[in-house]
Amino acid sequence: MRKEAFFNLSRMILLSIVLASTIIPFIYLPQPLHPVLPITIEPIFQNKTDSEKLVQTKEIPVAINSSEPVLSTLQPIVFSTKTILLIVYLSGVSISLLLLIIRISSVLLLFKKSRKTDLNGIRLMIVNDDIPAFSFKRHILISQQDYETNSDAILTHELSHIKQGHFYDLMLLELVKIIYWFNPLVYSMDNDLKEIHEFQADEHMLNSGIDATKYQLLIIQKCVGYKQFALANSFNHCQIKNRITMINKSKTNKAWRWKVATFLPLIALLLMAFGKRGESIPEKINLPEKVISPSETIQIEKEQFSRKIEIKKDGNYIENKLCSLDEIAKKGKDWYKASNDWILLLVDESIPSSRIDEVRGTLENYFVVQSTVGSDDLIYFAGDVSDMAKFKQDKFDDWMNNQLANYPELKSKFKDYQISYSFIIDKTGKVRDSHITRISAFPEVNAVYEKILTQIPDWEPAKRLGTSIGVYYNMSTIGKSYTPPKK
């Protein structure tokens, strides 16, 4: 295409390539044979604060036992690869935009100090500086020397740029360069388009009757030693050899236009390679309205934990090695001596709560965060969050007192007992995995608490960095201090 003399067609093809490459990634292709389930990604972001809180009822002391010491070092912020790439990309966009603003400002400053006059509806601006003549939208800037010596040829050339709307082509390419600043092909297309603009303007000059030899000498004279403006069509732009060659080149045979048809299969290939896959789901298939996929952010965060204990059905593992509880306790102590960093409990599905409690019990003095394999949540201890979960019905201790008041035999028959229980408040505020972690000596008391734990209402979820997360509560109750609330 570079060697052909159909400049209008070449210009249209080049602009079409730019537009197509920008639009194709956003085009959805139909997929009639394989329906795709809609997936909603719900990322959770991690932060770290250090706090421990004791919660007690008015009559029943209820304590939250956090597994971390009160004083500890903050976990370093970890950036995922995706976050780093996003920061680099946005930095490049910002720099490209700033450079564009600087170039536009330099043009406007030249306009400000120029002597202005009208030329057939075009704003002509004359400056004393020795700069190349160029057109910018419907303005032409020319030096005083060029205006006195070569004004006819230069002004006719720049008027051709204005009439053919070359400024808008350049503006489009500048926007594309800001978005795709990392792609070297964009800069190559920008240079090619500017070159085509000059070929078109040169062709218009020759058709106007100017002497071709004198015009070529003027191009040679003006193309040496000048720096063009990025958003301006300059008379001095492009390589001398290419312009001289095209001026003396005979018109390409019109049959060449059929070569454009070769772009059609290329566009089809680009669509198949880079177009988004759409979806076509038969109406008769009943699909869930919302399918939760493991959050990419959470999966990345899980990979960042260097200290991980896997609780599997056949045992507990550290670095793919089967470990006893004593070995886990020793490892936790070694980790704490090195640095009191987070320990991830990665739990297989359908693991009994008693198994998880055993591991938690060996790590009661350390930072522990829990997650289930394949899930998109991280469960923190209640003391490790920036905003605690809030009970929606006034106070949780009052609610517990009211529930226990329905069982007056606890006071009359069982005056001295102690029981511990735990539950998780997930990121939606729902209570799950509630169970007794340390039973009392009385089966009747255990049965009452097991029933009450299944009835805990919703909470307002805890938050870290403003994002709702799950938290783990572990509480203890001393029965001898219990008295029913007054009515």
Protein Blocks (a to p, Z undefined) as FASTA:
>chain_A
ZZpcblklmmmmmmmmmmmmmmmmmpccddfklccdddddddddddddddddddddfklc
cddddfbdfbdcdddddddfklmmmmmmmmmmmmmmmmmmmmmmmmmmmmmmpccddeeh
iacdddfbdcddddehjaccddfklmmmmmmmmmmmmmmmmmnommmmmmmmmmmmmmmm
mlmklmmmmmmmmmmmmmmmmmmmmmnopafklmmmmmmmmmgopacdfkbccfkgcjfk
lmmmmmmpccddfklmmmmmmmmmmmmmmmmmmmccdddddfklccdfbdcdddfklmmm
mmmpmbdcdddfkbcceehiacdfklmmmmmmmmmmmoccdddddddehiafklmmmmmm
mmmmbccddddehiacdcddfklcfbdcddfelpaklmmmmmmmmmmmlmmmmmbccddd
dddddfkopaehiacfbdcfbfklmmmmmmmmmmcccdddddeehiacdddddddddfkl
gccddZZ
